[in-house]
Amino acid sequence: MKTNLTKTIRLWIQDVLPMENLLPDTMPAYVDSYVYLFGILTVAALVWLIVTGTILAVFGPDWWHVSTVGHFFNSMHFWSVQAFFFFMILHLWAQFLMAAWRGGRHWTWIGGWLLFLVSIVAALTGYLSQTNFDAQWIGVQGKDAMNATGIDGFFNILNFGQMYGLHIFVLPMAIIVLLIVHLMLVRMHGVVEPFSHPLEGDESIAQNVDKHQ
């Protein structure tokens, strides 16, 4: 009997990510807390980053220098970056203090850190794509750091075409893919419980909670 690859993949997906986990209609009571908002606020800032970045890319890297509308969208893009990193750092610290890798969530934690690191590179290429003296200064000052690490051979921050291409296509695609994987892992394993709500089978945490009660 031949193995049906399509059926095997479909059954595997249904097993690891059932529909009730992918699109839940109820959430645990402890999710009703501000600390669980930082993740979705990061995603909201990313959506606005993509919208404003797409508009800027369509009209070209020099558009915002000669157009008041372009300057407006460039400003919105800039402040979206600030909001994105602000909420992402809050989210990372919150999950670190909650030990979000508990309960088999280590890949979710690792995926979140990879997303953060790729976002830093995306921000760097964005600053280098401003086509102004600020971008020139950053590139000239940063080239020695790239040379010292030995990555300047394939990541030349003085090459505007390379930085711009990475910023508007390669890195955003990587961020979107990592975000989708991250969200799927969250749906598979659920949001991490606070320490006051011990994980099933986590006796050490349960004992610590009992001592403080």
PyRosetta script that sets phi, psi and omega in degrees:
from pyrosetta import init, pose_from_sequence

init()
pose = pose_from_sequence("MKTNLTKTIRLWIQDVLPMENLLPDTMPAYVDSYVYLFGILTVAALVWLIVTGTILAVFGPDWWHVSTVGHFFNSMHFWSVQAFFFFMILHLWAQFLMAAWRGGRHWTWIGGWLLFLVSIVAALTGYLSQTNFDAQWIGVQGKDAMNATGIDGFFNILNFGQMYGLHIFVLPMAIIVLLIVHLMLVRMHGVVEPFSHPLEGDESIAQNVDKHQ")
pose.set_psi(1, 126.7)
pose.set_omega(1, -178.5)
pose.set_phi(2, -77.2)
pose.set_psi(2, 144.3)
pose.set_omega(2, 177.5)
pose.set_phi(3, -80.7)
pose.set_psi(3, 127.7)
pose.set_omega(3, 177.2)
pose.set_phi(4, -87.0)
pose.set_psi(4, 105.2)
pose.set_omega(4, -175.5)
pose.set_phi(5, -63.3)
pose.set_psi(5, -41.2)
pose.set_omega(5, -179.7)
pose.set_phi(6, -61.4)
pose.set_psi(6, -44.1)
pose.set_omega(6, 179.7)
pose.set_phi(7, -65.8)
pose.set_psi(7, -40.4)
pose.set_omega(7, 179.8)
pose.set_phi(8, -61.3)
pose.set_psi(8, -44.4)
pose.set_omega(8, 179.7)
pose.set_phi(9, -65.8)
pose.set_psi(9, -41.6)
pose.set_omega(9, -179.1)
pose.set_phi(10, -64.0)
pose.set_psi(10, -43.0)
pose.set_omega(10, 179.4)
pose.set_phi(11, -66.1)
pose.set_psi(11, -36.1)
pose.set_omega(11, 178.5)
pose.set_phi(12, -65.9)
pose.set_psi(12, -42.0)
pose.set_omega(12, 178.9)
pose.set_phi(13, -64.9)
pose.set_psi(13, -41.4)
pose.set_omega(13, 178.6)
pose.set_phi(14, -64.0)
pose.set_psi(14, -30.8)
pose.set_omega(14, -178.3)
pose.set_phi(15, -76.5)
pose.set_psi(15, -45.4)
pose.set_omega(15, -176.1)
pose.set_phi(16, -84.8)
pose.set_psi(16, -24.2)
pose.set_omega(16, -177.9)
pose.set_phi(17, -141.5)
pose.set_psi(17, 73.5)
pose.set_omega(17, 178.3)
pose.set_phi(18, -64.2)
pose.set_psi(18, 157.1)
pose.set_omega(18, -174.7)
pose.set_phi(19, -59.3)
pose.set_psi(19, -34.0)
pose.set_omega(19, -179.0)
pose.set_phi(20, -67.5)
pose.set_psi(20, -22.9)
pose.set_omega(20, 174.5)
pose.set_phi(21, -85.8)
pose.set_psi(21, -34.3)
pose.set_omega(21, -178.8)
pose.set_phi(22, -69.0)
pose.set_psi(22, -41.9)
pose.set_omega(22, -179.6)
pose.set_phi(23, -128.7)
pose.set_psi(23, 71.2)
pose.set_omega(23, -177.8)
pose.set_phi(24, -72.9)
pose.set_psi(24, 148.3)
pose.set_omega(24, 177.3)
pose.set_phi(25, -106.5)
pose.set_psi(25, -3.0)
pose.set_omega(25, 174.8)
pose.set_phi(26, -135.4)
pose.set_psi(26, 152.9)
pose.set_omega(26, 178.7)
pose.set_phi(27, -131.5)
pose.set_psi(27, 154.7)
pose.set_omega(27, 177.6)
pose.set_phi(28, -60.7)
pose.set_psi(28, 154.0)
pose.set_omega(28, -176.8)
pose.set_phi(29, -62.3)
pose.set_psi(29, -33.6)
pose.set_omega(29, -175.9)
pose.set_phi(30, -70.8)
pose.set_psi(30, -11.4)
pose.set_omega(30, 177.0)
pose.set_phi(31, -71.9)
pose.set_psi(31, -16.0)
pose.set_omega(31, 178.9)
pose.set_phi(32, -77.0)
pose.set_psi(32, 64.8)
pose.set_omega(32, -178.1)
pose.set_phi(33, -147.0)
pose.set_psi(33, 148.6)
pose.set_omega(33, -178.4)
pose.set_phi(34, -62.3)
pose.set_psi(34, -27.9)
pose.set_omega(34, -176.6)
pose.set_phi(35, -64.4)
pose.set_psi(35, -23.9)
pose.set_omega(35, 178.9)
pose.set_phi(36, -87.5)
pose.set_psi(36, 1.2)
pose.set_omega(36, -179.8)
pose.set_phi(37, -88.5)
pose.set_psi(37, -20.5)
pose.set_omega(37, -172.7)
pose.set_phi(38, -62.4)
pose.set_psi(38, -35.2)
pose.set_omega(38, -179.6)
pose.set_phi(39, -65.4)
pose.set_psi(39, -48.4)
pose.set_omega(39, -178.0)
pose.set_phi(40, -70.7)
pose.set_psi(40, -29.6)
pose.set_omega(40, 175.2)
pose.set_phi(41, -67.3)
pose.set_psi(41, -34.1)
pose.set_omega(41, 175.3)
pose.set_phi(42, -64.6)
pose.set_psi(42, -43.4)
pose.set_omega(42, 178.6)
pose.set_phi(43, -64.1)
pose.set_psi(43, -40.4)
pose.set_omega(43, 179.1)
pose.set_phi(44, -62.3)
pose.set_psi(44, -41.4)
pose.set_omega(44, 177.7)
pose.set_phi(45, -65.5)
pose.set_psi(45, -37.3)
pose.set_omega(45, 178.6)
pose.set_phi(46, -64.7)
pose.set_psi(46, -39.8)
pose.set_omega(46, 178.1)
pose.set_phi(47, -60.0)
pose.set_psi(47, -45.0)
pose.set_omega(47, 179.4)
pose.set_phi(48, -67.5)
pose.set_psi(48, -33.5)
pose.set_omega(48, 174.9)
pose.set_phi(49, -60.4)
pose.set_psi(49, -44.6)
pose.set_omega(49, -178.8)
pose.set_phi(50, -66.4)
pose.set_psi(50, -41.3)
pose.set_omega(50, -179.6)
pose.set_phi(51, -63.5)
pose.set_psi(51, -53.0)
pose.set_omega(51, -178.3)
pose.set_phi(52, -67.5)
pose.set_psi(52, -36.6)
pose.set_omega(52, 178.7)
pose.set_phi(53, -66.0)
pose.set_psi(53, -37.6)
pose.set_omega(53, 177.9)
pose.set_phi(54, -63.9)
pose.set_psi(54, -43.1)
pose.set_omega(54, 178.9)
pose.set_phi(55, -62.6)
pose.set_psi(55, -43.4)
pose.set_omega(55, 179.0)
pose.set_phi(56, -64.5)
pose.set_psi(56, -39.3)
pose.set_omega(56, -179.6)
pose.set_phi(57, -67.9)
pose.set_psi(57, -36.3)
pose.set_omega(57, -179.5)
pose.set_phi(58, -63.1)
pose.set_psi(58, -40.2)
pose.set_omega(58, -177.2)
pose.set_phi(59, -90.6)
pose.set_psi(59, -5.5)
pose.set_omega(59, 174.5)
pose.set_phi(60, 99.0)
pose.set_psi(60, 158.4)
pose.set_omega(60, -174.4)
pose.set_phi(61, -69.4)
pose.set_psi(61, -18.5)
pose.set_omega(61, -179.0)
pose.set_phi(62, -96.5)
pose.set_psi(62, -7.1)
pose.set_omega(62, -172.8)
pose.set_phi(63, -58.0)
pose.set_psi(63, -41.7)
pose.set_omega(63, -173.5)
pose.set_phi(64, -70.6)
pose.set_psi(64, -13.1)
pose.set_omega(64, 177.5)
pose.set_phi(65, -77.7)
pose.set_psi(65, -26.7)
pose.set_omega(65, -171.7)
pose.set_phi(66, -116.3)
pose.set_psi(66, 1.2)
pose.set_omega(66, -176.5)
pose.set_phi(67, -131.1)
pose.set_psi(67, 133.0)
pose.set_omega(67, 176.6)
pose.set_phi(68, -67.4)
pose.set_psi(68, -34.9)
pose.set_omega(68, 176.0)
pose.set_phi(69, -65.6)
pose.set_psi(69, -42.7)
pose.set_omega(69, 177.2)
pose.set_phi(70, -62.8)
pose.set_psi(70, -38.8)
pose.set_omega(70, 177.6)
pose.set_phi(71, -64.1)
pose.set_psi(71, -37.3)
pose.set_omega(71, 177.6)
pose.set_phi(72, -63.0)
pose.set_psi(72, -47.9)
pose.set_omega(72, -179.0)
pose.set_phi(73, -68.1)
pose.set_psi(73, -33.5)
pose.set_omega(73, 176.2)
pose.set_phi(74, -65.0)
pose.set_psi(74, -39.6)
pose.set_omega(74, 177.4)
pose.set_phi(75, -65.7)
pose.set_psi(75, -41.1)
pose.set_omega(75, 177.4)
pose.set_phi(76, -63.7)
pose.set_psi(76, -38.3)
pose.set_omega(76, 178.2)
pose.set_phi(77, -64.6)
pose.set_psi(77, -43.6)
pose.set_omega(77, -179.7)
pose.set_phi(78, -61.4)
pose.set_psi(78, -47.9)
pose.set_omega(78, -177.5)
pose.set_phi(79, -72.4)
pose.set_psi(79, -25.0)
pose.set_omega(79, 173.1)
pose.set_phi(80, -66.0)
pose.set_psi(80, -37.0)
pose.set_omega(80, 176.2)
pose.set_phi(81, -61.7)
pose.set_psi(81, -44.1)
pose.set_omega(81, 179.8)
pose.set_phi(82, -61.4)
pose.set_psi(82, -44.5)
pose.set_omega(82, 179.6)
pose.set_phi(83, -65.4)
pose.set_psi(83, -40.3)
pose.set_omega(83, -179.3)
pose.set_phi(84, -59.0)
pose.set_psi(84, -50.1)
pose.set_omega(84, -178.8)
pose.set_phi(85, -73.3)
pose.set_psi(85, -33.5)
pose.set_omega(85, 177.8)
pose.set_phi(86, -60.4)
pose.set_psi(86, -51.4)
pose.set_omega(86, -178.8)
pose.set_phi(87, -71.3)
pose.set_psi(87, -33.0)
pose.set_omega(87, 179.1)
pose.set_phi(88, -66.0)
pose.set_psi(88, -41.7)
pose.set_omega(88, 178.7)
pose.set_phi(89, -66.2)
pose.set_psi(89, -41.4)
pose.set_omega(89, 174.8)
pose.set_phi(90, -59.9)
pose.set_psi(90, -42.2)
pose.set_omega(90, 179.2)
pose.set_phi(91, -62.8)
pose.set_psi(91, -44.0)
pose.set_omega(91, 179.5)
pose.set_phi(92, -63.1)
pose.set_psi(92, -45.8)
pose.set_omega(92, 179.7)
pose.set_phi(93, -64.2)
pose.set_psi(93, -41.8)
pose.set_omega(93, 179.8)
pose.set_phi(94, -61.8)
pose.set_psi(94, -44.2)
pose.set_omega(94, -179.3)
pose.set_phi(95, -71.0)
pose.set_psi(95, -32.1)
pose.set_omega(95, 176.0)
pose.set_phi(96, -64.8)
pose.set_psi(96, -46.1)
pose.set_omega(96, -179.3)
pose.set_phi(97, -68.5)
pose.set_psi(97, -22.8)
pose.set_omega(97, 176.9)
pose.set_phi(98, -92.2)
pose.set_psi(98, 1.4)
pose.set_omega(98, -177.5)
pose.set_phi(99, 52.7)
pose.set_psi(99, 60.2)
pose.set_omega(99, -171.6)
pose.set_phi(100, -67.3)
pose.set_psi(100, -7.1)
pose.set_omega(100, 178.4)
pose.set_phi(101, -83.0)
pose.set_psi(101, -1.6)
pose.set_omega(101, 179.9)
pose.set_phi(102, -65.1)
pose.set_psi(102, 159.0)
pose.set_omega(102, 173.4)
pose.set_phi(103, 65.9)
pose.set_psi(103, 35.4)
pose.set_omega(103, 178.3)
pose.set_phi(104, 74.7)
pose.set_psi(104, 21.7)
pose.set_omega(104, -178.6)
pose.set_phi(105, -98.3)
pose.set_psi(105, 21.3)
pose.set_omega(105, -175.1)
pose.set_phi(106, -63.4)
pose.set_psi(106, -36.9)
pose.set_omega(106, 179.5)
pose.set_phi(107, -69.8)
pose.set_psi(107, -31.5)
pose.set_omega(107, 174.8)
pose.set_phi(108, -64.1)
pose.set_psi(108, -42.6)
pose.set_omega(108, 178.8)
pose.set_phi(109, -65.2)
pose.set_psi(109, -45.3)
pose.set_omega(109, 179.9)
pose.set_phi(110, -64.5)
pose.set_psi(110, -42.3)
pose.set_omega(110, 178.6)
pose.set_phi(111, -61.6)
pose.set_psi(111, -37.7)
pose.set_omega(111, 177.2)
pose.set_phi(112, -64.7)
pose.set_psi(112, -39.8)
pose.set_omega(112, 178.1)
pose.set_phi(113, -68.0)
pose.set_psi(113, -38.9)
pose.set_omega(113, 176.0)
pose.set_phi(114, -62.0)
pose.set_psi(114, -40.7)
pose.set_omega(114, 177.7)
pose.set_phi(115, -61.4)
pose.set_psi(115, -40.4)
pose.set_omega(115, 178.6)
pose.set_phi(116, -64.5)
pose.set_psi(116, -44.1)
pose.set_omega(116, -178.8)
pose.set_phi(117, -66.2)
pose.set_psi(117, -43.1)
pose.set_omega(117, 177.6)
pose.set_phi(118, -63.9)
pose.set_psi(118, -35.4)
pose.set_omega(118, 178.9)
pose.set_phi(119, -65.4)
pose.set_psi(119, -34.8)
pose.set_omega(119, 177.7)
pose.set_phi(120, -64.2)
pose.set_psi(120, -42.9)
pose.set_omega(120, 178.2)
pose.set_phi(121, -64.5)
pose.set_psi(121, -39.0)
pose.set_omega(121, 178.2)
pose.set_phi(122, -62.9)
pose.set_psi(122, -39.8)
pose.set_omega(122, 178.3)
pose.set_phi(123, -65.0)
pose.set_psi(123, -41.4)
pose.set_omega(123, 178.4)
pose.set_phi(124, -60.5)
pose.set_psi(124, -47.8)
pose.set_omega(124, 179.3)
pose.set_phi(125, -64.7)
pose.set_psi(125, -29.5)
pose.set_omega(125, 176.7)
pose.set_phi(126, -66.5)
pose.set_psi(126, -45.0)
pose.set_omega(126, 177.4)
pose.set_phi(127, -62.9)
pose.set_psi(127, -33.7)
pose.set_omega(127, 179.6)
pose.set_phi(128, -76.7)
pose.set_psi(128, -10.5)
pose.set_omega(128, -177.4)
pose.set_phi(129, -102.4)
pose.set_psi(129, 13.2)
pose.set_omega(129, -176.4)
pose.set_phi(130, -75.5)
pose.set_psi(130, -14.9)
pose.set_omega(130, -177.6)
pose.set_phi(131, 53.4)
pose.set_psi(131, 48.6)
pose.set_omega(131, 175.4)
pose.set_phi(132, -143.8)
pose.set_psi(132, -177.1)
pose.set_omega(132, -177.8)
pose.set_phi(133, -68.2)
pose.set_psi(133, -28.4)
pose.set_omega(133, 176.9)
pose.set_phi(134, -61.9)
pose.set_psi(134, -46.2)
pose.set_omega(134, 178.5)
pose.set_phi(135, -64.4)
pose.set_psi(135, -39.2)
pose.set_omega(135, 178.9)
pose.set_phi(136, -63.6)
pose.set_psi(136, -43.4)
pose.set_omega(136, -179.5)
pose.set_phi(137, -63.9)
pose.set_psi(137, -43.9)
pose.set_omega(137, 179.1)
pose.set_phi(138, -61.3)
pose.set_psi(138, -43.4)
pose.set_omega(138, -179.4)
pose.set_phi(139, -64.6)
pose.set_psi(139, -45.8)
pose.set_omega(139, -178.5)
pose.set_phi(140, -66.7)
pose.set_psi(140, -41.3)
pose.set_omega(140, -179.6)
pose.set_phi(141, -72.0)
pose.set_psi(141, -31.1)
pose.set_omega(141, -176.4)
pose.set_phi(142, -86.8)
pose.set_psi(142, -14.3)
pose.set_omega(142, -175.7)
pose.set_phi(143, -63.1)
pose.set_psi(143, -34.3)
pose.set_omega(143, 179.7)
pose.set_phi(144, -66.5)
pose.set_psi(144, -35.7)
pose.set_omega(144, 177.0)
pose.set_phi(145, -65.2)
pose.set_psi(145, -40.9)
pose.set_omega(145, 177.3)
pose.set_phi(146, -65.3)
pose.set_psi(146, -39.7)
pose.set_omega(146, 178.2)
pose.set_phi(147, -64.1)
pose.set_psi(147, -39.9)
pose.set_omega(147, -177.6)
pose.set_phi(148, -65.3)
pose.set_psi(148, -34.0)
pose.set_omega(148, -179.7)
pose.set_phi(149, -83.8)
pose.set_psi(149, -13.8)
pose.set_omega(149, 177.8)
pose.set_phi(150, 84.1)
pose.set_psi(150, 9.5)
pose.set_omega(150, -178.9)
pose.set_phi(151, -99.0)
pose.set_psi(151, 2.4)
pose.set_omega(151, -177.5)
pose.set_phi(152, -66.6)
pose.set_psi(152, -18.6)
pose.set_omega(152, -179.5)
pose.set_phi(153, -65.4)
pose.set_psi(153, -30.9)
pose.set_omega(153, 180.0)
pose.set_phi(154, -122.9)
pose.set_psi(154, -1.3)
pose.set_omega(154, 176.8)
pose.set_phi(155, -135.0)
pose.set_psi(155, 81.8)
pose.set_omega(155, -175.8)
pose.set_phi(156, -94.5)
pose.set_psi(156, 104.3)
pose.set_omega(156, -174.0)
pose.set_phi(157, -73.6)
pose.set_psi(157, -8.4)
pose.set_omega(157, 174.1)
pose.set_phi(158, -90.6)
pose.set_psi(158, -2.0)
pose.set_omega(158, 177.7)
pose.set_phi(159, -93.4)
pose.set_psi(159, 99.3)
pose.set_omega(159, -175.4)
pose.set_phi(160, -60.9)
pose.set_psi(160, -42.4)
pose.set_omega(160, -179.1)
pose.set_phi(161, -59.1)
pose.set_psi(161, -42.1)
pose.set_omega(161, 179.5)
pose.set_phi(162, -66.7)
pose.set_psi(162, -46.2)
pose.set_omega(162, -179.2)
pose.set_phi(163, -63.7)
pose.set_psi(163, -42.0)
pose.set_omega(163, -179.1)
pose.set_phi(164, -66.4)
pose.set_psi(164, -42.1)
pose.set_omega(164, 178.2)
pose.set_phi(165, -64.0)
pose.set_psi(165, -42.2)
pose.set_omega(165, 177.1)
pose.set_phi(166, -63.6)
pose.set_psi(166, -39.0)
pose.set_omega(166, -173.8)
pose.set_phi(167, -72.7)
pose.set_psi(167, -38.4)
pose.set_omega(167, -173.7)
pose.set_phi(168, -94.0)
pose.set_psi(168, -10.6)
pose.set_omega(168, -178.1)
pose.set_phi(169, -134.4)
pose.set_psi(169, -62.0)
pose.set_omega(169, -170.9)
pose.set_phi(170, -62.8)
pose.set_psi(170, -54.6)
pose.set_omega(170, -176.4)
pose.set_phi(171, -68.7)
pose.set_psi(171, -40.5)
pose.set_omega(171, 174.5)
pose.set_phi(172, -60.1)
pose.set_psi(172, -39.0)
pose.set_omega(172, 177.6)
pose.set_phi(173, -64.0)
pose.set_psi(173, -41.1)
pose.set_omega(173, 178.4)
pose.set_phi(174, -63.3)
pose.set_psi(174, -40.9)
pose.set_omega(174, 179.4)
pose.set_phi(175, -64.8)
pose.set_psi(175, -43.2)
pose.set_omega(175, -179.8)
pose.set_phi(176, -63.5)
pose.set_psi(176, -44.0)
pose.set_omega(176, 179.6)
pose.set_phi(177, -63.4)
pose.set_psi(177, -46.6)
pose.set_omega(177, 179.4)
pose.set_phi(178, -63.2)
pose.set_psi(178, -36.4)
pose.set_omega(178, 178.9)
pose.set_phi(179, -66.6)
pose.set_psi(179, -42.6)
pose.set_omega(179, 178.7)
pose.set_phi(180, -61.7)
pose.set_psi(180, -45.1)
pose.set_omega(180, 178.6)
pose.set_phi(181, -61.8)
pose.set_psi(181, -43.7)
pose.set_omega(181, 179.6)
pose.set_phi(182, -59.8)
pose.set_psi(182, -45.7)
pose.set_omega(182, -179.7)
pose.set_phi(183, -66.9)
pose.set_psi(183, -37.5)
pose.set_omega(183, 177.4)
pose.set_phi(184, -64.0)
pose.set_psi(184, -39.6)
pose.set_omega(184, 177.7)
pose.set_phi(185, -66.2)
pose.set_psi(185, -37.0)
pose.set_omega(185, 176.4)
pose.set_phi(186, -63.6)
pose.set_psi(186, -41.5)
pose.set_omega(186, 178.7)
pose.set_phi(187, -67.1)
pose.set_psi(187, -35.8)
pose.set_omega(187, -178.8)
pose.set_phi(188, -68.1)
pose.set_psi(188, -43.5)
pose.set_omega(188, -174.1)
pose.set_phi(189, -102.6)
pose.set_psi(189, -10.5)
pose.set_omega(189, -178.1)
pose.set_phi(190, 80.3)
pose.set_psi(190, 164.0)
pose.set_omega(190, 176.6)
pose.set_phi(191, -71.6)
pose.set_psi(191, 148.6)
pose.set_omega(191, -176.2)
pose.set_phi(192, -71.5)
pose.set_psi(192, 139.5)
pose.set_omega(192, 179.6)
pose.set_phi(193, -77.8)
pose.set_psi(193, 148.4)
pose.set_omega(193, 173.2)
pose.set_phi(194, -67.7)
pose.set_psi(194, 162.1)
pose.set_omega(194, -178.4)
pose.set_phi(195, -63.0)
pose.set_psi(195, -24.5)
pose.set_omega(195, 177.5)
pose.set_phi(196, -74.7)
pose.set_psi(196, -6.3)
pose.set_omega(196, 178.8)
pose.set_phi(197, -127.3)
pose.set_psi(197, 80.7)
pose.set_omega(197, -169.6)
pose.set_phi(198, -59.3)
pose.set_psi(198, 147.1)
pose.set_omega(198, 174.4)
pose.set_phi(199, -67.7)
pose.set_psi(199, 149.9)
pose.set_omega(199, 179.0)
pose.set_phi(200, -62.8)
pose.set_psi(200, 125.6)
pose.set_omega(200, 179.3)
pose.set_phi(201, 87.2)
pose.set_psi(201, -2.9)
pose.set_omega(201, -179.9)
pose.set_phi(202, -91.2)
pose.set_psi(202, 82.7)
pose.set_omega(202, -172.3)
pose.set_phi(203, -69.2)
pose.set_psi(203, -34.3)
pose.set_omega(203, -177.7)
pose.set_phi(204, -63.7)
pose.set_psi(204, -41.3)
pose.set_omega(204, 179.1)
pose.set_phi(205, -69.8)
pose.set_psi(205, -41.1)
pose.set_omega(205, -179.9)
pose.set_phi(206, -60.9)
pose.set_psi(206, -39.2)
pose.set_omega(206, 179.6)
pose.set_phi(207, -66.4)
pose.set_psi(207, -41.1)
pose.set_omega(207, 179.1)
pose.set_phi(208, -64.1)
pose.set_psi(208, -38.2)
pose.set_omega(208, 178.2)
pose.set_phi(209, -65.5)
pose.set_psi(209, -41.6)
pose.set_omega(209, -179.6)
pose.set_phi(210, -62.6)
pose.set_psi(210, -36.0)
pose.set_omega(210, -178.6)
pose.set_phi(211, -65.4)
pose.set_psi(211, -29.6)
pose.set_omega(211, -177.0)
pose.set_phi(212, -92.9)
pose.set_psi(212, 1.3)
pose.set_omega(212, 179.9)
pose.set_phi(213, -99.7)
pose.dump_pdb("model.pdb")
